[in-house]
Amino acid sequence: MKIRICILFMLGMLAGCTETLTVDNTPIESIELNRYLGDWYEIARFDHRFERGMEQTRANYSMQEDGTIAVLNSGIKDGKPKTAKGKAKLTDTPALLRVSFFGPFYGDYRVLLLDSAYQWSLVGSGSDDYLWILSRTPQISAEVKAKILNEAKRRHYNTDNLIWVKQ
């Protein structure tokens, strides 16, 4: 009897932990990975603990011999340089990578919108908690900003929650 109660309790807990996705985080249909590699400036992001207070944030993606992608994130926090090294793996879905900074734990990196010249992109994750605007340059034009924000809104992201990163 105790085992049944424990099982029912655990199932109830698991059911309570399911989260309904409120955004369309479907990645774009295709991406030329070699064109996407390189340096990106973080223009805006949703707030999250591992980048809280960071400024002048950048990411560099480079192909490794084993077929994974080296990820190097850098920025300034409290006047001091900070870096985080990770890696990304390709998936069967184009424009969907699995990225890890913490050992065996991977999260989705979903390219949601990409400039045809690979000069800026909108990136989401497997949930609606993360969103980034990236650019090859430290600033984007008002026209590009509007285009990206319109797409994010179309996908039901709350763009009022974006933090505009000081570059």
C-alpha positions as CSV (number, residue, x, y, z in Angstrom):
1,M,0.0,0.0,0.0
2,K,2.8,2.4,0.9
3,I,4.5,1.7,-2.4
4,R,1.3,2.5,-4.4
5,I,0.9,5.7,-2.5
6,C,4.5,6.7,-3.2
7,I,4.1,5.8,-6.9
8,L,0.9,7.9,-7.2
9,F,2.6,10.8,-5.4
10,M,5.6,10.7,-7.7
11,L,3.4,10.5,-10.8
12,G,1.4,13.5,-9.5
13,M,4.7,15.4,-8.9
14,L,5.9,14.6,-12.4
15,A,2.6,15.6,-13.9
16,G,2.8,18.9,-12.1
17,C,6.3,19.5,-13.5
18,T,5.3,19.5,-17.1
19,E,5.4,22.9,-18.7
20,T,3.4,24.0,-21.6
21,L,5.5,25.6,-24.3
22,T,4.0,29.1,-25.1
23,V,6.3,30.0,-28.0
24,D,7.0,28.6,-31.5
25,N,10.6,27.6,-31.2
26,T,10.7,25.7,-34.4
27,P,14.2,26.2,-36.0
28,I,14.6,27.4,-39.5
29,E,14.7,24.8,-42.2
30,S,18.4,24.9,-43.2
31,I,21.7,26.4,-42.2
32,E,25.2,26.4,-43.7
33,L,27.1,25.6,-40.6
34,N,30.5,26.8,-42.0
35,R,29.0,30.2,-42.6
36,Y,27.5,30.3,-39.1
37,L,30.8,29.6,-37.4
38,G,32.9,32.5,-36.1
39,D,32.3,35.5,-33.9
40,W,28.9,36.8,-32.8
41,Y,28.1,39.8,-30.5
42,E,25.2,39.3,-28.1
43,I,22.9,42.2,-28.9
44,A,20.0,41.2,-26.5
45,R,19.0,38.3,-24.3
46,F,16.5,37.1,-21.8
47,D,17.7,37.3,-18.3
48,H,19.2,34.1,-16.8
49,R,21.5,33.4,-14.0
50,F,24.6,32.4,-16.0
51,E,24.8,35.7,-17.8
52,R,23.3,38.0,-15.2
53,G,25.2,41.3,-15.1
54,M,27.4,40.5,-18.1
55,E,28.2,43.2,-20.7
56,Q,30.2,43.1,-23.9
57,T,29.2,39.5,-24.4
58,R,30.4,37.5,-27.4
59,A,30.4,34.0,-28.6
60,N,32.8,32.2,-30.9
61,Y,31.9,28.9,-32.6
62,S,34.6,26.8,-34.3
63,M,34.6,23.3,-35.8
64,Q,36.7,20.7,-34.0
65,E,38.3,17.6,-35.5
66,D,35.8,15.3,-33.8
67,G,32.9,17.0,-35.6
68,T,31.7,18.9,-32.5
69,I,31.7,22.7,-32.3
70,A,33.8,24.5,-29.7
71,V,31.9,27.3,-28.0
72,L,33.7,30.1,-26.3
73,N,31.5,32.7,-24.6
74,S,33.2,35.8,-23.2
75,G,32.1,39.1,-21.6
76,I,32.7,41.5,-18.7
77,K,31.1,41.2,-15.3
78,D,31.8,43.6,-12.5
79,G,34.7,45.0,-14.5
80,K,36.4,41.7,-14.9
81,P,36.7,39.4,-18.0
82,K,34.8,36.2,-17.8
83,T,34.8,33.2,-20.2
84,A,32.9,30.0,-20.5
85,K,33.9,27.1,-22.7
86,G,31.5,24.6,-24.0
87,K,30.8,22.4,-27.0
88,A,27.9,21.8,-29.3
89,K,26.8,18.7,-31.2
90,L,24.9,18.6,-34.4
91,T,21.5,16.9,-34.6
92,D,19.4,15.4,-37.3
93,T,17.4,18.7,-37.4
94,P,19.1,21.5,-39.3
95,A,19.6,24.7,-37.3
96,L,19.2,22.8,-34.0
97,L,22.3,22.1,-32.0
98,R,22.8,20.6,-28.5
99,V,25.1,22.8,-26.4
100,S,26.8,21.9,-23.1
101,F,28.8,24.0,-20.7
102,F,28.2,21.6,-17.8
103,G,29.6,18.1,-18.5
104,P,26.9,15.7,-19.8
105,F,24.0,18.2,-19.6
106,Y,23.0,19.6,-23.0
107,G,20.4,22.2,-24.0
108,D,18.9,23.2,-27.3
109,Y,20.3,26.0,-29.4
110,R,17.7,26.7,-32.0
111,V,18.3,29.2,-34.8
112,L,14.9,30.8,-35.3
113,L,15.7,33.5,-37.8
114,L,18.9,34.1,-39.8
115,D,20.0,36.8,-42.1
116,S,20.7,35.6,-45.7
117,A,24.2,37.0,-45.4
118,Y,24.7,35.4,-41.9
119,Q,25.1,38.8,-40.3
120,W,22.5,38.4,-37.5
121,S,20.3,35.7,-36.0
122,L,17.6,35.1,-33.5
123,V,18.3,32.1,-31.3
124,G,16.0,30.2,-28.9
125,S,16.1,27.1,-26.9
126,G,13.9,24.1,-26.0
127,S,11.8,26.3,-23.7
128,D,10.4,29.8,-23.8
129,D,12.9,30.9,-21.1
130,Y,15.8,31.7,-23.4
131,L,16.2,34.1,-26.3
132,W,19.2,35.8,-27.9
133,I,19.7,38.3,-30.7
134,L,23.2,37.9,-32.1
135,S,25.1,39.9,-34.7
136,R,28.4,39.9,-36.4
137,T,28.8,43.6,-35.4
138,P,28.4,45.2,-32.0
139,Q,25.2,47.1,-33.1
140,I,22.3,46.5,-35.4
141,S,20.3,49.0,-37.4
142,A,16.8,50.0,-36.3
143,E,15.4,48.2,-39.4
144,V,17.1,44.9,-38.5
145,K,16.1,45.3,-34.9
146,A,12.4,45.7,-35.9
147,K,12.5,42.7,-38.2
148,I,14.0,40.5,-35.5
149,L,11.6,41.7,-32.8
150,N,8.6,41.2,-35.2
151,E,9.6,37.6,-35.7
152,A,10.1,37.0,-32.0
153,K,6.7,38.5,-31.3
154,R,5.2,36.4,-34.1
155,R,6.6,33.4,-32.3
156,H,5.0,34.6,-29.1
157,Y,8.1,35.6,-27.2
158,N,7.7,38.4,-24.8
159,T,10.2,40.9,-26.2
160,D,9.7,43.3,-23.3
161,N,11.8,40.8,-21.3
162,L,14.9,41.3,-23.5
163,I,17.9,42.9,-21.9
164,W,19.8,45.0,-24.4
165,V,23.5,44.3,-23.9
166,K,26.0,47.1,-23.6
167,Q,28.7,46.5,-26.2
